[in-house]
Amino acid sequence: MNETLHIAGYATTPLELISFVLSIATVLLNIRRVHWAWLFAIVSSATYGIVFFDARLYGDAGLQGVFIATSLWGWTQWLRGAGDAPLVVTRLDAQGWAWSLGGWALGYLALSSFLKHFTDTDVPHLDGFLTAGSLLGTLLTARKKVENWLVWIVADVVYVGLYVHKGLNLTAVLYALFVAMAVAGLFAWRAAARAGAR
């Protein structure tokens, strides 16, 4: 699955291409709040884990394992709801914002330090920042918080540059598409929150 393919002028591998398609499906299903998004997230995380490991993006590769675990949890959340009630789309309050940004900062510090001292990655700080942000985005998505899309917009914009730097051009295109999809998701989920929708 590592042989090089050339599609629309981009060099890629079959595994990166499969991961690309599965990831697009995941985000489209998330925007529509369809629980099957989590299944696509699990499979795309598994395939992208291999792609990122081969590119020496160890934070992102390890994050895929965390994504698989949180996707199982998110799927359960979306199916079972919160307590006795279905999980509806809501917004973070001030305390939720503080916890989210604080968690992102602490995650960044811990992950970038680990990556710098224990791996041969050439981008420990960027990898740590994006890994922590992606974990936060996934957790907020699982809890159906509108602000997950803001986290994804920031992370996806930075990911585009990182993947160009690493030569993962098809994945860079994917993350550019993710930026546009995250903006669409933000508007759709804001409307859903106003309507109290699931």
C-alpha positions in Angstrom: 0.0 0.0 0.0 3.1 2.3 -0.2 3.5 2.4 -4.0 3.2 5.9 -5.3 0.2 7.0 -7.2 -0.2 10.3 -9.1 -3.7 11.8 -9.0 -4.4 15.3 -10.4 -0.7 16.2 -10.1 -0.4 15.0 -6.5 1.8 12.1 -5.4 0.1 9.8 -2.9 -0.3 6.2 -1.8 -3.3 3.9 -1.9 -3.5 4.0 1.9 -3.4 7.8 2.0 -6.1 7.9 -0.7 -8.4 5.5 1.2 -7.8 7.5 4.4 -8.7 10.7 2.5 -12.1 9.3 1.3 -13.0 7.9 4.7 -12.2 11.2 6.4 -14.4 13.2 4.0 -17.2 10.8 4.7 -16.6 11.2 8.5 -16.9 15.0 8.4 -19.9 15.1 6.1 -21.7 12.7 8.5 -20.6 14.8 11.5 -22.0 17.9 10.0 -25.4 16.2 9.6 -25.0 14.6 13.1 -25.3 11.1 11.8 -23.9 8.6 14.4 -22.3 6.4 11.6 -19.7 9.2 11.4 -18.0 7.5 14.3 -17.6 4.2 12.4 -15.9 6.0 9.5 -13.8 7.9 12.1 -12.5 4.6 13.5 -11.5 3.2 10.2 -10.0 6.4 8.9 -8.0 6.8 12.1 -6.6 3.3 11.8 -5.5 3.9 8.2 -4.1 7.4 8.8 -2.2 6.1 11.8 -0.1 4.1 9.4 0.3 7.0 7.0 1.4 9.4 9.8 3.8 6.9 11.3 5.5 6.4 8.0 5.8 10.2 7.7 7.4 10.4 11.3 4.5 12.4 12.6 4.4 10.3 15.8 2.0 12.6 17.7 -0.5 12.4 14.9 0.1 8.6 14.6 -0.5 8.1 18.3 -3.4 10.4 18.2 -5.2 8.0 15.8 -5.3 5.4 18.5 -6.8 8.0 20.9 -9.2 8.9 18.1 -10.3 5.3 17.8 -11.0 5.1 21.6 -12.8 8.5 21.7 -14.8 7.6 18.6 -16.1 4.5 20.4 -17.0 6.8 23.3 -18.5 9.4 21.0 -20.6 6.9 19.2 -22.0 5.7 22.6 -22.7 9.3 23.6 -24.6 10.0 20.4 -26.6 6.8 20.6 -27.4 6.8 24.4 -27.5 10.5 25.1 -26.8 12.3 28.4 -28.3 10.5 31.3 -32.0 9.8 30.5 -32.2 12.5 27.7 -30.9 12.5 24.1 -27.7 14.4 23.6 -28.6 17.7 21.9 -26.3 20.3 20.3 -25.3 22.9 22.9 -22.7 25.7 23.3 -19.8 25.9 25.8 -20.3 28.3 28.7 -17.4 30.4 30.0 -16.2 27.7 32.3 -16.3 25.2 29.4 -14.2 27.5 27.3 -11.6 27.9 30.1 -11.3 24.2 30.6 -11.0 23.6 26.9 -8.3 26.2 26.3 -6.5 25.2 29.4 -6.6 21.5 28.4 -5.3 22.4 24.9 -2.4 24.3 26.4 -1.5 21.6 28.9 -1.8 18.9 26.2 0.5 20.9 24.0 3.2 21.4 26.6 3.1 17.7 27.6 3.0 16.3 24.0 5.6 18.6 22.5 8.0 17.9 25.3 7.5 14.2 24.9 7.9 14.3 21.2 11.0 16.5 21.4 12.8 14.3 23.9 11.7 10.8 22.9 11.1 10.7 19.1 13.0 11.8 16.0 10.3 14.1 14.7 11.4 17.3 13.2 8.3 19.2 14.2 7.7 18.4 17.9 6.0 21.7 18.8 3.7 21.8 15.8 2.8 18.1 16.1 2.1 18.6 19.9 -0.1 21.6 19.4 -2.1 20.0 16.7 -2.4 16.6 18.5 -3.7 18.3 21.6 -6.1 20.5 19.6 -7.4 17.5 17.6 -8.1 15.6 20.8 -10.0 18.6 22.2 -12.0 18.9 18.9 -12.9 15.2 19.1 -14.1 15.4 22.7 -16.2 18.5 22.0 -17.7 16.7 18.9 -18.6 13.7 21.1 -20.4 16.0 23.5 -22.1 17.8 20.6 -20.6 21.2 21.4 -20.9 23.8 18.7 -17.3 25.1 19.5 -15.8 21.8 18.2 -15.9 23.4 14.8 -13.9 26.4 15.9 -11.2 24.1 17.2 -11.2 22.2 13.9 -11.0 25.4 11.9 -7.8 26.5 13.7 -6.2 23.1 13.7 -7.1 22.3 10.1 -5.6 25.6 8.8 -2.3 24.8 10.6 -2.4 21.2 9.5 -2.4 22.2 5.8 1.0 23.8 6.2 2.3 20.9 8.2 1.3 18.3 5.6 2.7 20.3 2.8 6.0 20.4 4.7 5.9 16.7 5.2 5.1 16.0 1.5 1.6 14.6 2.3 0.1 16.7 -0.4 -3.2 14.8 -0.8 -3.7 15.1 3.0 -2.9 18.8 2.8 -5.7 19.1 0.2 -8.0 17.1 2.5 -7.3 19.5 5.4 -8.0 22.5 3.2 -11.4 20.9 2.4 -11.8 20.3 6.1 -11.5 24.0 6.8 -14.4 24.8 4.4 -16.4 21.8 5.8 -15.7 23.0 9.4 -17.1 26.4 8.5 -20.2 24.8 7.1 -20.4 22.6 10.2 -20.2 25.6 12.5 -23.2 27.3 10.8 -25.2 24.1 10.8 -24.5 23.3 14.4 -25.2 26.9 15.5 -28.7 26.5 13.9 -29.1 23.1 15.5 -28.2 24.5 19.0 -30.8 27.4 18.6 -33.4 24.8 17.6 -32.4 22.4 20.5 -31.8 19.7 17.9 -30.1 16.3 18.4 
